[in-house]
Amino acid sequence: MARHSKLQKQVLSLYRQFLRAAQDKPGFIPRIRDEFRVNAAIKKTDVMHIEYLYRRGQRQLELLKDVNTKQLGSFSKSKEDST
């Protein structure tokens, strides 16, 4: 089995923390899994981008742990904005 780098271990730990925090919030787990799957395609050599997403994930995890959090928001570009 391949050994993971420190950053990979941190990301895997963050993923597990997200899943634990989302257990009592319906509809969050599929969204979390999708987000991590999309970002899994990022090259391992793109450390700056991975670290940015890791820090962003930590902030989002704190929001998710808040008792008052009921839904996750997302920002996406519409097709009209990209032209």
C-alpha positions as CSV (number, residue, x, y, z in Angstrom):
1,M,0.0,0.0,0.0
2,A,1.3,3.4,-1.0
3,R,2.3,5.8,1.8
4,H,0.5,9.1,1.9
5,S,2.1,12.5,2.2
6,K,1.3,14.8,5.2
7,L,-1.0,16.9,3.0
8,Q,-2.9,13.8,1.8
9,K,-3.4,12.6,5.3
10,Q,-4.7,16.0,6.3
11,V,-7.2,16.0,3.4
12,L,-8.4,12.5,4.2
13,S,-8.8,13.5,7.9
14,L,-10.8,16.6,6.8
15,Y,-13.0,14.4,4.6
16,R,-13.7,12.1,7.6
17,Q,-14.5,15.1,9.8
18,F,-16.9,16.4,7.2
19,L,-18.7,13.1,7.0
20,R,-19.0,12.9,10.8
21,A,-20.3,16.5,11.1
22,A,-22.9,15.9,8.3
23,Q,-24.4,12.7,9.8
24,D,-27.2,14.5,11.5
25,K,-27.8,17.0,8.6
26,P,-29.9,15.5,5.8
27,G,-28.7,15.9,2.3
28,F,-25.1,17.0,3.1
29,I,-23.2,13.8,2.7
30,P,-23.8,13.4,-1.1
31,R,-22.8,17.0,-1.6
32,I,-19.6,16.5,0.4
33,R,-18.7,13.3,-1.4
34,D,-19.3,15.0,-4.8
35,E,-17.1,18.0,-3.9
36,F,-14.3,15.8,-2.8
37,R,-14.6,13.6,-5.9
38,V,-14.4,16.6,-8.2
39,N,-11.3,17.9,-6.4
40,A,-9.7,14.5,-6.4
41,A,-8.8,15.1,-10.0
42,I,-6.4,17.9,-9.1
43,K,-2.8,17.0,-9.8
44,K,-0.8,16.0,-6.7
45,T,1.9,18.4,-7.8
46,D,-0.5,21.4,-7.6
47,V,0.2,21.8,-3.9
48,M,-0.7,25.5,-3.7
49,H,-4.2,24.8,-5.0
50,I,-4.7,21.8,-2.7
51,E,-3.6,23.8,0.3
52,Y,-6.0,26.6,-0.6
53,L,-8.9,24.1,-0.9
54,Y,-7.8,22.5,2.4
55,R,-7.9,25.8,4.2
56,R,-11.3,26.6,2.6
57,G,-12.6,23.2,3.6
58,Q,-11.5,23.8,7.2
59,R,-13.5,27.0,7.3
60,Q,-16.5,25.3,5.7
61,L,-16.3,22.5,8.3
62,E,-16.5,25.0,11.1
63,L,-19.7,26.4,9.5
64,L,-21.1,22.9,9.1
65,K,-20.5,22.1,12.7
66,D,-22.5,25.1,13.7
67,V,-25.9,24.0,15.1
68,N,-27.7,26.7,13.1
69,T,-26.4,25.5,9.7
70,K,-29.3,24.0,7.7
71,Q,-28.0,24.1,4.1
72,L,-24.8,24.5,2.1
73,G,-24.6,27.2,-0.5
74,S,-22.6,27.0,-3.7
75,F,-21.4,29.4,-6.3
76,S,-21.3,28.3,-9.9
77,K,-20.8,30.1,-13.2
78,S,-23.8,30.1,-15.5
79,K,-23.3,29.5,-19.2
80,E,-24.3,33.1,-19.9
81,D,-21.5,34.5,-17.6
82,S,-18.8,32.5,-19.4
83,T,-19.4,34.1,-22.8
